[in-house]
Each structure stands twice: as C-alpha cells, then as structure tokens.
C-alpha cells in the first residue's frame, strides 16, 4: 500500500456549534492520507501518474473556508468524499480535522475527528 500524505494544512473556517464560532471563525488543521494499491508515478516519475497535490490542497482549502456546518466529523466526511473524487486511483482516504482552539474549558492540544472512507 502506498500513501500520499498532505500533512497539517492550516486553514481558517467557520465550522462549529456555537454562534461565535460561526461568526468569528477559527483555525483548522487538516491532514489527508491518500491510499493507493500502487502509485504509478513511483516507477514512471511522471506527474501524470500521481496525485495532484496542488489540486487536493486547493479543494480542501475551499471546503474548509466555505463550510458553515456544526461538526468537524461532518467536515472530515465531506473532505474525504471530495478527495476520493479528485484522486481517482486512490482506494481509500483518511482525513483528520483538528480544531486547536475548540471552545472547551480545559487544557488540551487539540480536538480532532478522524474519518476514513474507501471505494
């Protein structure tokens, strides 16, 4: 199994349950792990035979910035579906959405949701 990982992409979005989250927004950190049986580009060394990192990045950015939903679980699900449509040769994807400034009273590094989807 081969993996392409877009790790710790940082975006600003408005996903959240509280009115102030939707109004003010906050930082989200997204990691996408895209799984392949074999990445052809490892042999051919051709951009045509691998995932277009730039395209995946720009689509994830657009989703996070435009989403106005409540849950990071749902946001991760939407991103995972889009990545599978974009990376056509991928067999599955795991998306982690982290919310380091989650409005929870307590000491923590981040709250995150991890969603895996396959074909």
Secondary structure, DSSP 8 states (H G I E B T S, - for coil): -EEEEEEEEEEEE---SSHHHHHH-EEEEEEEEEEES--THHHH--GGGS--HHHHHHHHHHHHHH---S-HHHHHHHHHHHHHHHSTT-SEEEEEEEETT---SS--S-EEEEEEEE-
